[in-house]
Amino acid sequence: MTAAFTRVPHPSLVTAADRAVLMEDPGFGRVFSDHMVTIRYTAGQGWHSHKVEPRGPIPLDPAASVLHYAQEIFEGMKAYKTDDGRVALFRPEQNARRFAASAERLAMPVLPEDLFLEAVAELVKTDADWIPEGEGSLYLRPFMIATEAFLGVRAANEYLFVVLASPVGGYFKGGKNSVTIRVSEHYTRAARGGTGAAKCGGNYAASLIAQAEAVANGCDQVVFLDAAEGKWIEELGGMNVFFVFKDGSLQTPPLGGTILPGVTRASIIQLAKDAGVTVREAPYAFEQWRADVASGEVVEAFACGTAAVLTAISKVVSPGGDFTIGDGKPGPVTTDMLGKLVGIQRGRVADPHNWVQTV
Ligand code: COI
């Protein structure tokens, strides 16, 4: 199926020279491209009004359900310039699939996966000038909100799907390649039966206070423990986590409904397995981590996600005392996995699973 997108002509608001300045050091999520894609949904009518239009404010009735009951989901993905000059997406169908799963969990209509992919490609092609050269990328933020003006608590009958694009560098300030994390003492991210596996704004809203506490304590990210026992490591505020053991094996918390099924997480598991590395998707207790670092059993840890890519964890702050991992620099396994992943994304090495799709 190919949808007909109405194109609203729009000369760029910035000159090529200004755009180059903006993209020199864009940081994360502060600079935006010229256009957005919008598609509307009305119950009984389906998806309609597909547009590529100038990026700008969205008119929203103050009674729109998203503003009251937070019916919202989103995705994070990136368009890259490959070394041979192509524009590529990395496993975009995985984002389309997860978006559909998130929609189901939030009682929202499921955007057909091919329409999701088409919308993303439309924006990338339209705003290709905004894809940074070098190691930067164009971060894509598809999202959907409930727009029906109605205050009763039920799933809305009207929705707006939008895709935004933002040229980005590293997620962490100053492009740092190792981060410090702090265990959330009072707050959890998701409980059994909740929305932990969905990529919905509410999960992130609920994490902000714990993230702010981590920052107030000099850390970059919060790490959440499970809601039932407060014992098992789940994920960071905006990314999954891996542990590297001294025998070279990897471990990451298992998906069980409370953890976001990261595309980067799944890719690392696959790449490690391809290389003959043992990967365990198994619960890992926080206190065991502390003990394993002290005994030298665990030698590295890293955070991973579309935005963070792979970022080493160098220090952990917790009520029971702080501990450091390695010498503050990314260790060899983290560096190797990062190189493998980015190598595929940039077309520098073979792509055995056909993950990279040229737009
Ligand atoms: C991503 O890694 O793309 C995310 O969505 C995490 C965060 C920036 C919200």
Residues whose N, C-alpha, C, O or C-beta is under 5 A from the ligand:
A	BS01	COI	G76 M77 G238 G305 T306 A307 A308
